[in-house]
Structure formats: C-alpha cells, structure tokens
C-alpha cells in the first residue's frame, strides 16, 4: 500500500491503457500538424492599437479656425471618456485630426463606440448649414492596415490606360477575403470638369450657385412612385442622368431675366481628370532608369494569412499577364512582406530544429539514446498541443509565437527528464519491473516537478497583463509559453511513462563495446530503405531525410553508443567525483563562499556601470529598407515636390549602384504614403515625398553591410536649400514614437514657435552627437492671402460673409454638382469651378462678381465685385496647430544616427535643456520614445516584483519554510550577476524590453535547480543522513539533472543567440543548406537569448556550490538563534520515542 500511495493516478491509468494513449498521441500529432498548416502566417502579430481617430474636413478654413470651430469642440466631449489615456490633435488647413489614445486593456470596439457617442454630442457645437463642412469620421487603426505588398504597373501607355489596368487588378484583389483595401498611388482620378469663365458668367447674370443647382437638378435617377394600370402595379422611374460631357454642355440655365444660357457658352466642359495629386516611380536592377508607375498598396485583413494572400495575388498577376494584359505592360511586385515573413518564420523554424538536435544530442550523452528520444519527443508533442489550442484563442503563427517555442525548447524537456531519469533509476535497481517502476517514478516526483513547473510559469503571468502597445505586441510570448509548458506536464506524466514501459531497457556497462550488424539492425535498415524509396517517390526531400536518418542510425549503432557508454561510465563519474571533492571544501567555508558571491554581485554592477554600454529601448539590426523622407517648405505644390524628389532619387540611385546586387528596388512616392510610420499624422501632403530603397534578404547580401549604405545615402542627399531630409531604416518591434521628441507646451502660438526656433538653434550649437536633424512639427511660414472684408459695406449691399466665402470657395476649390456614371458604371463627380487661368489669378478672384436679386429695390438684378468691400494682404501663418491634453504643443523631433545610442543622446539633450532660458508660461519635456521607454521600465519593474512574489508563495507552500524559500529565491539574484557580467565582459548592449523580459523569464527557470537540491537534501536528512553529508550527497546526486536541464535550455537558445542558421528544406531537396550567421532574428531576439544564456549558465554553476553552503548557513543560524540542532530523521524518531517513554 505504501508504494501505491506514491503513484500518480493519471500516469498509472495511462500505463494500464497504453493503446488509448498511442491513439491519443497519433491524434495529437495529426491535429497538431493540421492546425500548424492552417494557422495564419505573418511576420509580426496583428495587434489592435488602442487609438481612435476623428477626422473632420472644413474646406476653406485656416488652422486657427479649424482649431476653434472643430478641434476644441470635439476635445471637450472626449476628455472625460472612460479608459482614455491622452488626446492629441492636429489642426491644419481644411482638416482637423484628433487622436484619442486609450489604455491597452480597453477593447477597440468599445472605444470606437464611446468616441462616436462623444462626437455625436459635439455636433451641436460644430458648424451648421455649411456646404464646406463635412461630418466628422471616426476610425480605428490596426497594424494589418499597413501594406503587405506594392504592385507597380508601368508601360508605354498613357496614365488613363494604365489606370484601367490598375483598376482591373484592384477590383479583383479587393474581392479576396484576405484583403481589406487597395489604395492607388500615382493614378489619375476622372471627373467631368465645368470650367467656368467668370466674365462670361457675369455677363449672363448668373452665379456659381445657379450652375451647381441646375446641373444637380438635371442629373436624376429616381422613382416617382407606382400606379396601377390594367390590374398591374407599375413603378414610375425617372432616368435622366448625363451620359457624356456633351449632354452637360448642352444644358440651358435660365437667368433672372428668363433668358436661356447654354452652359457651353460660359464654360468649358470636358471629360478629364483631377489635377494629379500623387506620383510614383520605380527602379529595379533590370531597369537603368526610373519609370513612372501606378502603385497599388495592398493591405490585408487582421488575422488573415499573409503568405496565402500574397500567393493568391502573385498568381492572379501571372494569369492576367498571360491572358488579359498586353505584353508591353510591366507589373512589378515590391515590398512583398510575405518574402520577409517566409524568411523570418523559416529561419526561426530552422533554428528550432537546430536547437532540438543539440538538445537531443546532449540528452543522449547523459541518458542514452533511447531515453533521450523519449525526452526529446516531449518537444514536438507539447508544440502540437499548443498548435491545437492556438486557433481557439485567435493566435496566428508569427515570429513572437515561434520564438516562444524556441524559448520553451530547452524548458519543456525538464519535466520529461526528471520522470524518465527517475524511472531509469528505479528500474536499474532490478528489483521492480518496468511497469511498476514507471508508476512509482511518476508518483515520487509529481509534486516537486509540478511545483517547479508552476515557478517556471509564474514570471510569465504578469507579462500577460502588460497594458501598453508593447505589451499587446509581447502578449503572445507569455501565453504561448504557458500553454506549451502546461502541455509538457501532460506529455511528461501521460505519454512519457508509456514510452518508458514499452521501450526502456536496463543498461549494463560495456554492453556497446562490440556492436555488430545483427538481425535487429538489418531489419531496421530494411524498413528504412523501404521508407526511403517511398519517400523519393513522394518527394526528393523526404527521401533524403530518411537516408540521413539511416546514416545517423548506423553512426549511433557502431560509434556513438560506444562514446556515450564511455562518457556515462568513465568521464562523467570522474567529473561528478571531482565536483563532490570541491563541494566538500566549499561547505567547510560557507560564509566565505556567500560573501565571495556577494562580491561578484558588486563587481558585476561596477563593470556594468564602468565598461557596460548604455541600454537601448528595442534592438535593431541591419536595415532591410532605407527611407528618405523629404519635406519641402509649407505651401509647395506637388509638382514642385516631385521635381526635387527626382533629383534626390537620382543621388540615392548613384549611391547604391555599386551594391545593386543586394538592392531589389528603389521606389519614389510623392504626396501619398510619404509619412514616417512613427508619426501619428499619416495624412497626405503635397510638400512631402519619400524614396524607399529595398534590400535583398540578409542571406543574399554576400556579407555587405546595409548600415554603411544607409550612412552613405544620408550624406548624399544633403545640400538642398530649404528642404528638410531625414534618412532612416525600418523600425523593429511594435510601433513606438521617435527616438528624440522634445515637447514645448504653452498657450500662445507665437511664443511656442519662437521658443521652438530658439531651442533648435541652441541645441544645434551644442553639437550633440547622434542627432540627425531636429525638425519642428509646427511652423509659422505657411504663405497666406487674407481677404479683409468691410462687413459694414458688404451688409449695405445685402451680401453676407458666408456668401463671399461660398463664391470664392466655388471658384477656387470647386463644388460638386452631381455624380456622373460612365458606361463601366464607375461613379465620379461633375465639378464646377473657375477656369485655371482665373482661379490662379488673385486679381481675377477679387473681380469676381456676386450676382443676386436685390429685394430692397424691387427685385432688381445686381452684380457687385468682391473688390468693392474687401482688401487683401499677403502674410505668413501657422502651418498647423497641435494640441496634447487640451494644450497647445510644439514638438522638436529627430531620429538618432547609428551607432549612437538614443538614451545617451537624450541624456545629453536633457542636460543641455537645463541651461536653456525660456518664458515662465512655457514648459519643456521629453516625450516620444523616452515616454514609451519609461512606461516599459516601470511595468517591467512591477512585473519582476510580482513574479518574485508568486514564486515566493509557491515555494512557501511547498517547503513551509522561510529559510529554504530564501535559499532558492537567491538564485534569481545569481542569474542577474551572470547577465551583468556577460553583457559587460562581451561588450553587448542591453535592450530594455528584451533584456527585461529575459530576466523575468530567468526568475522562474533558475529556481528549479534550487528546488531539486533543497528537496533532495531534505529527503536525505529525513532518511537519517547528517547535515554535512546530506548537502554534499544532494549536490553530487542532483548535479546531473541540474546541469542537464540548464544545458538543454542553453543549447536550445545558442543557435538564435549567434544567428546560426541552416536551410533544412534546401539541404534535403537541393543539397543547398545556405548556412549563414546573423539576420533579423538574431538582431531582434539576440539580447533576450543572451540574457537567458548568461543568467542560466552562471546561476547553474554557482548554484551547485552556493545552495549547499546556504543550506548549512541556514541551519547554523537556526541553531545559533533558537538553540536547536538540525536533527536527522533517525534522531527525530529517537527523540520522539524517548519523549513518549518519559510521558508514560
């Protein structure tokens, strides 16, 4: 009965029902593979950015008017919303853009509803009955909204024909369920233009309003109702829409005198296009010159498979080029995120395979081949279970999820190691059959293993509650790890015991010295040969894989088994004995060892401060893209911006020409898609453009450094007077703000702009290294023409300010009179405005006559030129007005040039600002990336404390001892020593987010070692072993699982840490392994991997010495303070018997 109590029920049931377990394993494998195949694949996870945008158009209004009439009114209603983090706004000419940022735990759907309700309440305070005012539009944003690829269409055709081809592709792509939208850049938008000659219009005694009304009333598609005739109810339809521009020109408009005025007599009517608002050009290695293109920016829906979407689009293009499009039409796909996603995911999968191989090999040396395979199988089985769960929680397969599996690789085997090793130990005694040994082994170690798994999981729990965009991004890491580690418990206690019962054999020293090609080996080779033949018939890669397995089997059978046997029976026991002798000496001087370790802690801090590098927020690797952001002076039209961009793109092309073999494309965009993703304002601007250089993936760069190319581009594009140019690479990780962001806050716009200008000049003179180019986001150099209206004179004429504004707006901007539908059923507008030469001439505009009927004089027709009651003046005004938390703000922003550290640069800026003189009503603070960084540091500190507390609770429950708990907790600090020493000695840069997450993850992993040592020491003392011998024996016995679990975890991370990669698919299918070191994954995940390696490696080695010493110190302190001797189990029982006899 005593043995039965040690059994763990589920494990015993599994052993007694092996067939059911094997069926379960088969089902898990199949369902796991199917789930993996069906999971949407993407590079970064689609996260909901907790920001809601309110965009409002108010044509003809200055930034000040937009701020006062629109922005302020909406902000008042937004500021009290629940869960709101901050409100920022940007008021520009004609447009108000308000951003409401919520806490990350607020559901985006709820936030959007709340914002919409607030906007609805604000409508009563917004302009009413004004045709130039458009209703506010509430929208949200998602990372998935960023384009997944760009389709560039070019050829020897005019833009009208190219647009027809582009529209054909666009319509079909938008029909795919994976696609959310397709935006056109560089295309012309058709419209029916009614370009009015204002002089002829005045002579005919009609106005813009008359034309707009008349056209609108003649373009009708409507129903007048139904009538019943002959017992049939019929609808009466009116279909009098315009079929072409000639029908519009033939319209007659009656003037106030009743005379018919034909539209063609006072205006030019043509089927044309809107003025080209955007431009796009492309240069590829195949083309020596830039080509004008129409670009389709394709965005996918959140949660859809990026790779499948890209494959469908590329297949569609191939079909259209073969069967529909003419041969002269060139279609080039650039910026295809599926290429990067495939590379990233494949590299991570290959890294997982390499890590798996390394872990399996090390397990073979310690546990033998058969037992190692049992343990190694826990990795894929745990992953398969996780794959099955992921669709239910809405996860996609992305780089965060795959790294989580990589991180779990060396941890999930821990439970299986303990179970299999304990089974082997009991079975090796020869007293218990394998079936009973497996049941006993699982029962004996369940509680300590379960406790160890819980302590490993505990640090990841607070990470799942990271309430920020970074937290949303990293959320996939803790959840995936928690699911996988819980799955490893199931595998260790349900499946591994079944494997052990069927396949574990007793081990005898020297049994592998004379391996022969026996019957068993021949049978195995025949089976594998048949499998190889079938594999080659299916796929050459499968066949080659089976052949490799055959070779490895032979190597293992005739060579590796001998090496493993000698290692287990000679090398390893000698090392264990050496460690035991060393530990004997150490435990005789426990205080010396403790204070020595504390000295190492002090040394690690000193080294980190003196020779360590300043931490960075997020790690960044070599550029995959180089972006040149061009900002022309405010007021520059798109045509002028385009001409300057052409000169800049030529300089860029010249720089990359020597390295064109690693450049896939150069794309120029003007007006659309030109803003930095780190800027909140993602609007279209006529004075902005962007040149993008796309590099080949890392493995195809032949060792060339794209950072050098980026630096050369930065030098080459300087020297354009009045043009602000910034050069940057793509951001890594979640969306964050600019590296440098200096916020100047106040209420007076003039003071803000002057202070910003003075501060920029002051900082430029400080020559702070690393600042690329400080740019203010608010300027007062926007050219403006102000019409000063003499209201009294205008009112005497019976003309209101609104009438003046409406007539000028119609002349300059134009006004939509109706919708036109062509034969292809495309809708576009019929637009009325003044002819080009008149709307661009200020004198013509001043002489615009307002025609109206004067009721005061009996309805006489009057015409009064605007110049009769207006004066004009030329001035400069503010480009825009930005606000944050209902206060005006001007921001000086810049990127940091590599290799300078943003934290160092910002620290130098902060010191310089301390000596800057400013007005009392102006405040200056650092925001942007520094703000995000402080939030991350604050959270990670709290998460570390929470993890510490959770582990403390679990250990207290298990050991019911403060002293033992503190001994085990000390390992967390030992791991931190290793991290500090490692990054300092090897000159690495700590990444705040990745290193912080790594230290938190370490907290749960390293305490497992302490649990193993303390738990076994307690057991030995309970069995009657004295204290000194118990701690030495515990160290000697537990040394193998302690080092094995730590080594497995470290080896699982080594390939990623050094960037070692092998293309296994290429190896088995084409014999091209494409071995390389480095890449995006090592740049992004390297800091976290090295944190785990340094911390776990150091803590494991020191733990084997320090934990036994601390155990002795604990007992000695207990004896000193409480006068009690730490009794062994035998002594306790003797004392109990003596006390019982005395009482009798």
Secondary structure, DSSP 8 states (H G I E B T S, - for coil): -TTGGGS-HHHHHHHHTHHHHHHHHHHHHHHHHHHHHHS-B-SS---EEEEEEEEEEBTT--HHHHIIIIIHHHHHHHTT-TTEEEEEEEEETTEEEEEEEE-TTS-HHHHHHHHHHHHHHHGGGS--S-TTB---EEEEEEGGGS-SEEEEEESSS-HHHHHHHHHHHHHHHHTSTTEEEEEEES---EEEEEEE-HHHHHHTT--HHHHHHHHHHHSEEEEEEEEEETTEEEEEEEEE---SHHHHHT-EEE-TTS-EEEHHHHEEEEEEE-----EEEEEETT-SS-EE-EEEEEEE-TTS-HHHHHHHHHHHHHHHHHHTS-TT-EEEEES-HHHHHHHHHHHHHHHHHHHHHHHHHHHHHHH-HHHHHHHHHHHHHHHHHHHHHHGGGT--B-HHHHHHHHHHHTTTHHHHHHHHHHHHHHHHTSSS-HHHHHHHHHHHHHHHHHHHHHHHHHHHHHHTT--SHHHHHHHHHHHHHHHHHHHHHHIIIIIHHHHHHHH-----TTTTTT----HHHHHHHHHHHHHHHHHHHH-HHHHHHHHHHHHHHHHIIIIIHHHHHHIIIIIHHHHHHHHHHHHHHHHTTHHHHHHHHHHHHHHHHHHHHHTS---BSS---S-SEEEEEEE--TT--HHHHHHHHHHHHHHHHHHHGGGGGGEEEEEEEESSS-S-TTSS-----TTEEEEEEEE--GGGSTT--HHHHHHHHHHHT---TT-EEEEEE---SS----SEEEEEEES-HHHHHHHHHHHHHHHHHHT-TTB---EES--S-EEEEEEEE-HHHHHHTT--HHHHHHHHHHHHT-EEEEEEE-TT--EEEEEEEE-HHHHT-HHHHHT-EEEEEEGGGTSEEEEEEGGGSEEEEEEEE-SEEEEETTEEEEEEEE-B-TTS-HHHHHHHHHHHHTT----TT-EEEE-THHHHHHHHHHHHHHHHHHHHHHHHHHHHHHH--HHHHHHHHHHHHHHHHHHHHHHHHTT---BHHHHHHHHHHHHHHHHHHHHHHHHHHHHHHHTT--HHHHHHHHHHHHHHHHHHHHHHHHHHHHHHHHTEE--HHHHHHHS----EE--HHHHHHHHHHHHHHHHHHHHHHHHHHHHHHHHHHHHHHHHHHH------HHHHHHHHHHHHHHH-
